Amino acid sequence: MMRIAIAGAAGRMGRNLVLACSDTDGLELTQALDREQSPALGTDSGTLAGIAENKVLISDTLDASAFDILIDFTHPSATTGHLDFCKQNNKRMVIGTTGCDATLEQKIEETGKSIPILYAPNMSVGVNLCLELLKMAAQVLGDTVDIEIIEAHHRNKVDAPSGTALKMGAVIADELGRDLNECAVYGREGQTGVRERGTIGFETIRAGDIVGEHTVLFAAEGERIEITHKASNRMTFAHGAMRACRWMETRQAGVYSMQDVLGIT
């Protein structure tokens, strides 16, 4: 039985992770973590998630003796500290935190030399299948199309574009031999001039309770291809994280992706 700690267990995603863990054979929730001074501290994590009481109370301190793998869908600042803790205590990590900058991503890579880490901005099986479809589309269409990425999320999401949208852009840019840092265009306003074919555009929507929607347009003269993924609830991400945990049980040190988990690399 793999013992699971969940960071941010009192949040929307955290509660879904608690629920998914309770439904997954071979996994046992043994720690539920939230930020210091959280009003949820001391609350039963099962009750908070809307399931039966599980006797795992929300805490603000990790206990290295109590878990084997930490699931972290929190904030870059919290993830940074969790990386240090897990490295020091030789614990595995599944990271779904978005909004990570280049410095944190480099830290993840460095820490992965010491412990097994699965890092994915989106753990949905469908989204990761879409990434493979995007590679295929980019290979076939090359520089003959304009590429635009439109994403929509709930009003409380604080980073934009989403980590998933950026991953989609990076996958496409890599296939086309482009540097996303140089070819990305984030929104348009005013007299922007004629669109440059070599750019990859990003448009962001924040509204209501949208869980997550991503569409990539490959637009040519006379036709266009659209690859779309829509999530209707957060459990799709939570179940993906549990699948990742099961897969990570036997891995050696390294940084892995959901494509590795699904065997579609």
KASULFEN-V101534 format. One line per field, one symbol per residue. ss: DSSP state (~ for helix, > for strand, _ for the rest). psi: psi as a letter, one per 20 degrees, with the letter a starting at -180 (. if undefined). burial: + if it has 9 or more other ideal C-beta (glycine too) atoms within 8 Angstrom, else -. A space follows every 50 residues. Layout:
# KASULFEN-V101534
ss=???
psi=???
burial=???
This chain:
# KASULFEN-V101534
ss=_>>>>>>____~~~~~~~~~~~____>>>>>>>__________>~~~~__ ______>>>____~~~__>>>>___~~~~~~~~~~~~~~__>>>>_____ _~~~~~~~~~~____>>>>_____~~~~~~~~~~~~~~~~~~~~_>>>>> >>>_________~~~~~~~~~~~~~____~~~~>>>_____________> >>>>>>_____>>>>>>>>>__>>>>>>>>>___~~~~~~~~~~~~~~__ ___>>>_~~~~~___
psi=pppppoqkiirghghhggghhhipqiqppipoqrqqjpiipiqphgghij aqpijoqprjpqohiirhpppoldqhhghghhggghghjlqqqopjprjp rhghhhhggghiihqpppopipjpggghghhhhhgggggghcjirppqop qprriipiqqrqhgghgggggggghjkrohhhippnqqqbnirqpphjro qppppopckpgppppppnpaoirqppoqpppirihhhghhhhhggghihj qrqrprrhhggikk.
burial=-++++++++++-++++++++++-+--+-++++++---+-++-+++++++- +--+-+++++-+----+-++++++-+-+++-++-+++---++++++++++ ---++-+++-++--+++++++++++++++++++++-++--+---++++++ ++++--+---+++++++++++++-++-+-+--+++-------------++ ++++++---+++++++++-+----+-+-+-+--++++++++++++++++- +--+++++++++---
